[in-house]
Structure formats: structure tokens, C-alpha cells
Amino acid sequence: MSVMSLRIPEDVADTLASLAKATGRSKSFLAVDALREYLTREAWQIEEIQKALKEADAGDFATAAEVKAVADKWRTNAG
């Protein structure tokens, strides 16, 4: 396992310490868990953006009818 040192604002450190105490987990465990969740979410988002750019470059766009169908669905479900 790698070791990394970083500076965090006092409020974040205080929250981390409080959560560690309340959950019985170490601050390190909670920080790694939060970082892992963030990195997973960001990697997914980047991957989706890259897929969308490839589709756009290939000219693969929704038709007007497909856009209308989705908009109608959201309008119907909204209220």
C-alpha cells in the first residue's frame, strides 16, 4: 500500500475525526473509502463523456422524434 500525505482544512479534519469516532473506523479507512468513491464516480463520468464524444464524432444523434418521446415521457411523469 502506498503512503500519501496531504493537507486538509480543519473543518474537514474535524468532520473526519468525528465520523471515525462515531463509526469505530479509522480516519485513514474513511478517507480512502471517500476517495475511492469519488474516483469511481469521476472515472465513470469521464468514460461516459468520451463515449458521447465518439458518438457525436460519428454523427450518431437522436432524431427529433426520439427527443420528443423522451421529453413527453418526462412531462407526463412530472406531474
C-alpha positions in Angstrom: 0.0 0.0 0.0 1.3 3.5 -0.8 1.6 6.3 1.7 0.4 9.8 0.8 0.5 12.9 2.8 -1.9 15.8 2.2 -3.1 19.0 3.9 -6.8 19.2 4.6 -8.8 22.1 6.0 -9.5 22.0 9.8 -13.3 21.6 9.3 -12.7 18.5 7.1 -10.3 17.1 9.6 -12.8 17.7 12.4 -15.6 16.0 10.5 -13.4 13.1 9.6 -12.4 12.7 13.3 -16.0 12.8 14.4 -17.1 10.3 11.8 -14.2 8.0 12.7 -15.2 8.1 16.4 -18.9 7.6 15.7 -18.3 4.7 13.3 -15.4 3.0 15.0 -13.4 3.2 11.8 -10.0 4.8 11.4 -9.7 8.2 9.7 -7.5 6.6 7.1 -10.2 4.0 6.3 -12.8 6.7 5.9 -10.6 8.9 3.8 -9.6 6.0 1.5 -13.3 5.0 1.2 -14.4 8.5 0.3 -11.5 8.9 -2.2 -12.3 5.6 -3.8 -16.0 6.5 -4.2 -15.1 9.9 -5.7 -12.5 8.4 -8.1 -15.0 5.7 -9.2 -17.7 8.4 -9.9 -15.3 10.7 -11.8 -13.9 7.8 -13.9 -17.4 6.8 -14.8 -18.3 10.3 -15.8 -15.2 10.8 -17.9 -15.9 7.4 -19.6 -19.5 8.5 -20.4 -18.3 11.8 -21.8 -15.7 10.0 -24.0 -18.4 7.6 -25.3 -20.7 10.6 -26.1 -17.9 12.4 -28.0 -17.3 9.3 -30.1 -21.0 9.0 -30.9 -21.1 12.7 -31.8 -18.0 12.4 -34.0 -19.7 9.5 -35.8 -22.8 11.6 -36.3 -24.9 9.4 -34.0 -27.5 11.8 -32.8 -31.1 11.3 -31.6 -33.8 12.0 -34.1 -36.3 14.8 -33.4 -38.9 12.0 -32.7 -36.7 10.4 -30.2 -36.1 13.7 -28.4 -39.8 14.4 -28.4 -40.6 11.0 -27.0 -38.2 11.5 -24.1 -39.5 15.0 -23.4 -43.1 13.8 -23.4 -42.2 11.0 -21.0 -40.6 13.4 -18.6 -43.6 15.8 -18.9 -46.0 13.0 -18.2 -44.1 11.7 -15.2 -43.5 15.1 -13.8 -47.0 15.9 -12.9 
